Amino acid sequence: MSALFQQFQEQGYLVLPGFNTDAECDALMKRAEELAAGYDYSGHPSVFQTTEQASSTDDYFLQSGDKIAYFFEKDAFDESGQLKNDLFHSLNKIGHALHDLDPVFDRFSRSPQMLQLAAELNMQEYVLIQSMMIFKHARIGGVVDVHQDSTFLYTEPESCVAYWFALEDATIGNGCLWAKPGGHRTPLRSWFRRKEGGGTEMVELDATPWDMEGMQPLEVKKGTCIVLHGLLPHYSMPNTSGKSRQAYAIHTIHRGAEYPQANWLRRDLPGLRSW
Ligand code: FE2
């Protein structure tokens, strides 16, 4: 067992500074901006202010597992369906199959250092199931409430591991991650899944309240990789600063774990690739 793996098991997360070069981070942000610039959002469900909006937004999300899809900040549109800011600064994130569909994101997700890390953590048998480019724009990016990632990528046994890459410096002011060492040694609280008959639901699995005491800000430099255990409660505050906090995240699950059909994200599992 490597020292790194041991630390991950004990702490529930790892902070690895200098994992990516500035040039690698810049290339990914540039590619994300290109993708955003090429996106014709006229058909996006958020544009339409009808009673059907909630369900069509839900459908857009539920169908994004094997696509490059665009998600707007809450309140990005005014009442007439016009963006309040320019398109790029209205986006909350792009997801959820960037790592398989875009060559630049593919390269970043399966870099030589990523392969080496997966080997050190003994996670060669994990597959990349989800990716997200998260913008957290200056003064726009909102809060992400405390959660465990396994809530959204539920497997039996639990196996989700996330890799969160700081493409820019992350500070308390611009909404860095917060987590507590050892917080992953608590049960999975809920499962976000598809509801029979359509839509989604959050099902409570365990009523243990969040223990916010001892939560620490993970302030990190550009190029840092943070590895997160699927059971680790974490959150981030709104970006109240003048600097954006762009990050990229990939989520992995064990190839051999059972992946229930009720999970929100649907992928052709045998088609999923590892590192
Ligand atoms: Fe998360």
Residues whose N, C-alpha, C, O or C-beta is under 5 A from the ligand:
A	BS01	FE2	D149
